Structures are given as structure tokens and as C-alpha cells.
Amino acid sequence: MPHIHKITLYPIKSLDGVEVQQAQITQGGALQWDRTFALYNAAGRTVNAKKYPDILKVRTNFDLENLKVSLSAEPDQITTFQLPDEQEKIAQFFSEYFGESIHMKQQLTSGFPDDDENSGPTLVSTATFVEVQKWFPSLSLDNLRKRFRANIELGDCDTAFWEDSLFSAPGTDTYFRLGEVPFIGKKPCARCTVPARDPFNSQNDKSFMQTFISRRKETFPSFANSAQFSHYYHLCVNTIIPASASARLVMIGDIVVFE
């Protein structure tokens, strides 16, 4: 049965993720420590890989138990910071790295999601990544995971894009549960230019998007609601978690149950 195979949090938006065995739901319907922190430039704009592609070259290691993050812009230069106390020092690290003033913000309740309206975790299936890897045989599954940055990966799905069954027609909701946590499936996640960049060295593959669109159209599943796709550059599902689920846990092995 489809179940949670991986849970990945991205404590600092646009930086590397960290896999966990379980995650608590916040009052804002997010996974605790997912995109809790974000970097901004002097103009108040988010520092992300779309505007600052070299951020992909910074390696990040999180110790959530002790709330520490280690950053490395060079292989032999690793600096460890305490969260949330040393946000100014982290901002200084990135100010020096980018050569401009960078500051850091935190949002403990809802984090800084990519979709403010559908701000729950993003979902995808392992079967989908296996299919997409066929389109890009030089890329590993791990590379694809880092490009698309989903929070929850579902295992034991019998077809690629199984997660497209977790939403229906525009304006309607699909209700399901993962363990004790209720979810509302809203729509497929439209992608930006970032997945075309290698998540380790930021090199841009100019053919990535067109290849993806062409193959996604060819393999589009019959059960997916086509009205939700204005184009085929979509992957993963955007969700909402009701406020009533605050403090509950999602964990590896939780089964998908439709309601």
C-alpha cells in the first residue's frame, strides 16, 4: 500500500535538506523545521536558486536534535552555527559569500512555503522519480530528489505519478490521511527554472525543461485531472494540513488512506 517512504525537511529555505523519521505538524500546517528560516537581500527579496544560483554550491548539514547547522562553501572549510541564536552570523556567512548584504528571518508557525495558499508539505512518489530518471539517465535518483525538493516521498505506489490521484478538479478538494494527520490535496506543483540546475554545482541544463515537458505529456496518466495542468512542467502535489492537526506526527511507514 502507498505509504511514507521518506520525509525531508529544508530548515533554511533553498539550502540542502535533512531526512528525518518523523515530523510534527505546526499550528500553521507545516512540518516543524521545514523552511523555518529564509535568507533575504537588502531589497527584501528572497535569496533562492532562481535569483542566486550559486547558493546551490553551498553544502549544508543539519543537526536538528541540537539545532545546529554546518555550512561549507569550500570542501575544507566548514563552519557550524547554533539555531536560532546565531542567525546574524549565518547572514554574515552568506553576505561574504555573495558579496552583498544578506539578512535572515524565521517563521516558526508556518515557515516560508513556496505556495502561500497551499502551504502544506509537497508530496511525490518514488515511482515518479524512477520514471523521470529514465528521461535523464545521467542523473541519479538522489540528484532528482534534490532538484524537486519534495517533503514527503511515497513508496509502494503501483504507477508513476500516482500522487496525481491526490488532487481532483480545480476548486475541489481531495481528502486523505497519512497516519493520524489529515491532508487536503489541492493541485500539482508548477515548477520554476531551478530544477534545470544541478543541485551540487548549479550548472544549468538548457534542455532539461523541454525534455521534461515532452516526456511528461507522453506519460501523462489517465487518472490525472488534466484541467489542473495549464502546461506539463508540473511535479509533486501541493497540499494543506488543517489547523486541527497541530502537534500530530507524520512518520515513515504511515499509509495513505482516502477519506
N, C-alpha and C positions, 0 to 999 in steps of 0.2 A: 504494500500500500504506500502511496506517496507520503513521505514524512520528511522532517527536517534532517538534512544531511550535514549542512554547515551553517554556522552563524558567524558573520563577520561584521565587526564594528569599525568605524572610522572616526576615532575620537577627535582628531583635528581634521577638519574638512579639507579635502584634496591631498592629504598625505596617505601613507600606507595604512592598511587595515590591520586588525588583530582578530584572530579566530578565538572564539570562546565556546564553552559547552552550554551555557545558558545566558539569558539576558532578561533583566527586569524591565517592565513597561513603566514609563514615566507618566506623570499626570498629563503631559501633552501628547501622549500616544506614540512616543518614540521609544526606541531601545536605549536604555541607560548607557551613556558614554558614546552614543553614536552621533558624530558631528556636533559634539557639545561645544567645541571650540572652533573658531574660524579666524583667518587672517584677513586683514583689510589694508589697503594702501591709504595714502594721505587724502585721497579724494573720496574715501568711504566706499570704494568698490572692493568686492571680494577678490582675494588673491586665489586664483584657481588655475588649473592647467590650460584652460581656454585662453586666458589672458597672459599667464605666466607659465609657459610650457616647461621651463627649466625646474619647476617645482617637482616634476616627476623624477629628477635626478637625486633628490634628497631621500635617503633611506631613513626609515623610522621604525623604532622598536618600542612597543608599549608594554609596561608592567602595570596592569590595571589593579592588581592586588595592593601594590604600594603606591599607585598613582604617580608613576614615573614614565618619562618619555626620553628616549635616546635618539638624537638626530645626528646624521652624518652626511655632509656634502662631499667628503673625500673618504676613500676606504679606510684610511688610517687615522681619521680624525672624528672621534665620537664624543659628543657632549650630552650629558644626562641632566634633565631638568625635573623639578617637582611640580606636579599639577595639583591644584590650580595656582599655587603660590607664586610660581616663577614665570607667569605669563609675560611679564615685561622682558625678562631675559630671553625667552623664546622669540618674542617680537624682535629683539635686538639681533638675534642669530639670523633671522630672515632679512632684517634691514641690511645687514652686512652682506648677506648672500646676494640680494637683488640690487644692492647699491641705491636704495631709496628707503624712505621712512615707511615702516610696516608696524601695525599695531594688532593686538589680539583681543577678541571678545569671547565671552562664554554665555551659553544659554542652557541652563540645567534642565529646564522643563520640556522644551520641545526641540532643542538643538537648532541647527541651521540646515533644514532639508532643502533639496533641490526643487521640490514641488511644495509650496506653502499650503496649497489647498488639500493635497493628498499626501500628508506628511508622515504616513506610517512607513514601515520597512518596505524595501523593494524585494520582490521575490523572483526567482528564476529556478529552472530545473537543471540538474546535471545532464540530463538527456539533451537539453538545448545546447549546452556548451560542447557536448560530444558532436552534435550535428554541425555547429558553427566551426568547429575545428577542421572539419572536412573542407570547408570553404577556404581556410587559411592553414594549410598543412604544416607550414613552417612555425606556427605558433603553438605553444603548449597550452594545456587546459589552465594552468596557473596564470599564464600570460593573459588569456582571455578573461579570467576572473578579475584580474587586476584592471583590465580595460573597462569592464562594465560595472564593477563595484557594487554588486548586489549585496544586500544584508543577509538574506535567507536563501539557501540553495536546497532544493527539494530533491531527494533521492527516490529511487524505485518508481519513477514515472515511466509509463509504457510507451511514450512517444515524445519526440522533440516538440518543444513549445507547449507542453502540457499546461504550463502556467497560464496560457491564454484562455483556459477554461475558467479562470478565476475572476473574469470580468464578463459583462454582457453588453447590451446596447447602451449607447450614450444616454446619460441621465438616469440610468438604473444601477442598482447595487447588487453585488453578489456577496452573500454572507457565508462565511466558513470559519472554522476554528482550527487553531494549531494548539493541541493540548488544551489548556484551560483559558486560552486567550482568543477572544472573538476578533475577526478581521472583516473588513469590508473591501472587496476588490473593486477598484474604480476604473482603471484603464491601463493600456500598455504604456510603457515609458518611452517617450520620444528621446532619441539620442542627439547629442551635440557633436562637435568635431573631436572631442577628446579621445574617444575610443580608437580613433585612427592613429594615435600616437603610441609608440612603445612605452609601456609603463615603467621601464627601467632606464631608458636613455632619452626619452621624449622624441625620438626620430619619427617624423610624420610619414605615413604611408598614404600617398595621394590617391591610390586606387582602392583603399580599404572601404570607404563609404559606398562607392558604386558597386563593388563586388558584393558587399553585404546586402544592399537593396535588391540587386538582381537575384541573388540566391534566396533571400527571404521571400520574395514574391513567388519564386518557383516552388518553394517548400511550404507555402502558407497553408496551415491546417484547416480542414473543412469545418471544424468546430469553433474556430475563432470568429468573433463578430467583426466583419470587415468594415462596418460603419465606424469603428473606433480607430481605423487606420487611414489617415489622410495621405500617408506615404508608408513605405515599408522599412524605414530606418527606425524601427522600434524593437526594444528587447527589455525584458523584465516587466513586472506588474507593479503599478503604484497602488498603495493601499491606505486605509485609515484604520486606526485602532480606537474604539470608543473610550471615552474618559473613564467609564466604569471598570475598565480592565487595569487601571493603575495599580502597580505593585505586584501584579501577577508575573509569572515567568514563562518564557518560551525556552525550550531546551532541545538538544539533539535527540532525535527519536520521536518527537511529537508528530502525530499523524494528522493529515488533513481530513477534516470532516465538514461536508457541506451542510448548511442549515436551511 
